[in-house]
Amino acid sequence: EAKNIARGHKGLMEGKWIKQFANFDYTHDLRKCTIGIIGAGDIGRKVIDRLKGFGATIFVHDPFMTDEALVGMGLAPVTLDELLAKADFISLHLRLSETTEKFFGAREFGLMKDTAYFINTARAGLVDEAALIEALQNKRIGGAALDVFNHEPLGEQSPFLELDNVTITPHLAGTSTDTFANSVEIIRDDLTNLLEGKKVAGLIF
């Protein structure tokens, strides 16, 4: 979304060579950006590991973990509001439960920078989708990248299809030829470690 890859591709397929887009004034190198990760479980930490190589400043918020636990993992914990106010990119990695349903709504989008990007490849239910659409329509945030939606597949009348500041994919972020085999291996290894009294890698806090 930030680098306009999908828009650039679409332009080329239409015979257009477009290099400047609406977000040109706030398309920065990652090393100059602050990344906010919400959810420091297994996936969240893997995302952080991959981001470290780009030299970005990374803040973390997890409503289920103490600051001491996060610091012990080598992470930089902040309050949710601080993360929202400072981050140039916010990536959501919480599990969906009664506690986290619509965790991210109008209040949270209102606290973000108007140039910040929101990323959700976790669960659609974590977000108040109507509030997200409104934030995008009103340019309250810089843009969004989404792989999950309340209604899948998206209908032809979905407001997301009319927006010029969102990149959407059909719930395929976790899809690969190895996905099923990996899932079986993870369950096998976790059960083995549990029975042997060892640390379980997939432990949910």
Residue pairs with C-beta under 8 A, 6 or more apart in sequence:
1 117
1 143
1 144
1 145
1 165
1 166
1 167
2 23
2 27
2 89
2 117
2 142
2 143
3 27
4 21
4 23
4 27
5 167
6 167
7 18
7 21
8 18
8 19
11 17
11 18
22 164
22 165
23 115
23 142
23 143
23 165
26 115
26 142
28 88
30 51
30 54
30 55
30 56
31 54
31 55
31 56
33 56
33 57
33 88
33 89
34 56
34 57
34 58
34 59
34 86
34 87
34 88
34 89
35 51
35 56
35 57
35 58
35 59
35 87
35 88
35 89
35 90
35 91
36 58
36 59
36 60
36 61
36 83
36 84
36 86
36 87
36 89
36 90
36 91
37 44
37 47
37 48
37 58
37 59
37 60
37 61
37 91
37 93
38 44
38 60
38 61
38 62
38 80
38 83
38 90
38 91
38 92
38 93
38 94
38 103
38 104
39 62
39 92
39 93
39 94
39 95
39 122
40 48
40 60
40 62
40 65
40 70
40 73
40 75
40 93
41 62
41 93
41 94
41 95
41 204
41 205
42 201
42 202
43 93
43 122
44 60
44 62
44 91
44 93
45 73
45 75
47 91
47 93
48 58
48 60
48 75
51 58
52 58
58 75
58 76
59 76
59 77
59 78
59 82
59 83
59 86
59 87
60 70
60 75
60 76
60 77
60 78
60 83
61 77
61 78
61 79
61 80
61 83
62 70
62 77
62 94
62 205
63 80
63 94
63 99
63 100
63 103
64 205
65 205
67 77
69 205
70 76
70 77
71 77
78 86
80 108
81 111
83 90
84 90
84 108
84 111
84 112
85 111
85 112
85 113
87 112
87 113
87 116
88 113
88 115
88 116
88 117
89 116
89 117
89 119
90 112
90 116
90 117
90 118
90 119
91 119
91 120
91 121
92 103
92 104
92 118
92 119
92 120
92 121
92 122
92 126
92 127
93 122
94 100
94 103
94 122
94 123
94 126
95 122
95 123
95 204
96 122
96 123
96 125
96 126
100 125
100 126
101 125
101 126
102 125
102 126
102 127
102 128
103 126
103 127
104 118
104 120
104 126
104 127
104 128
104 131
104 132
105 127
105 128
105 131
106 128
106 131
106 134
106 135
109 118
109 131
109 132
109 134
109 135
109 140
109 141
110 135
110 140
112 118
112 135
112 140
112 141
113 141
113 142
114 139
114 140
114 141
114 142
115 141
115 142
116 141
116 142
117 141
117 142
117 143
117 144
117 145
118 132
118 135
118 141
118 143
118 144
118 145
119 144
119 145
119 146
120 126
120 127
120 144
120 145
120 146
120 147
120 148
121 145
121 146
121 147
121 148
121 173
121 174
122 148
123 148
124 148
124 149
124 150
124 152
125 150
129 149
129 150
132 144
133 159
133 160
133 163
134 140
135 141
136 143
136 144
136 163
136 165
136 166
137 159
137 163
139 165
142 165
143 165
143 166
143 167
144 165
144 166
144 167
145 166
145 167
145 168
146 160
146 166
146 167
146 168
146 169
147 168
147 169
147 170
147 171
147 172
147 173
148 171
149 158
149 160
149 168
149 171
151 158
152 170
152 171
153 170
154 160
154 161
154 168
154 170
160 166
160 168
186 201
186 202
189 201
190 200
190 201
190 202
192 198
193 199
193 200
193 201
194 200
